[in-house]
Amino acid sequence: MMDGSKGPKRPPVLILLGPPGAGKGTQARMLSERFGFIQLSTGDLLRAAVVAGTDAGKRAKSVMEAGGLVSDNIVLAILADRLAEPDCANGVILDGVPRTTAQAKALDTLLANAGQSIDAALALEVDDVEMVVRIAGRFTCGACGEGYHDSFKAPKVEGVCDCCGAQDMKRRADDKAETVMARLDAYHAETAPLISYYEQRGVLWRIRAMGDIDEIAAKITGVVAAITA
């Protein structure tokens, strides 16, 4: 673990690591509000580049329209363009990139060319079994969007929304237990090795991410405050 005794003199670059459902998006938004960092997620970057019609965006659009997977080179080219924009001057939070050690190494090169580097990789650690229960039990009211959970927040009357009284509950297809397990398996196989990669580089911080969202945010805020002091 990095000691955090001296903060970076340049805009910090942070990475959020963790499996699907660990709360990376939520915590990134909270960090953004607290420190003024820009949250950069792979999906948002691709969509924005396609809309903007940048060279890398056009390449990504061609690949996506053909049903292919956007290559690391294209993703990193889009990221490089985005990092050069003025609003990233206060620091950025990367969510969803890198996904593999190959991407991480390419990202290191990209940042080094710009005089930057990864200041902290925040690994949100969760329990797989609890994650399956957390995600697979989710459902929402199809009428008003109110969220519910089989174990943690069931409607007062089964099948009836507490807020609007509708009886149209919806469950996402990818929130089924077997789907969640498959996503977790994919994470462990492809992305979890990044934890070792950043630990060896001395920038890994492990954050216990089961429990209250605000308590988790407080832990993360403490780490970020230390490295940016």
Buried (B, 14 or more C-beta within 10 A) or exposed (E): EBEBEEBBEEBBBBBBBBBBBBBBBEBBBBBBEEBEBBBBBBEEBBBBBBEEEBEBBBBBBEBBEEEEEBEBEBBBBBBBBBBEEEEBEBBBBBBBBBBBBEBBEBBBEBBEEEEBBBBBBBBBBBEBEEBBBBBBBBBBBEBEEBEBBEEEEBBEEEEBBBEEEBBEBEBEEEBBEEBBBEBBEBBEEEBBEBBEBBBEBEBBBBBEBBEEEEEBBEBBBEBBEBBBE
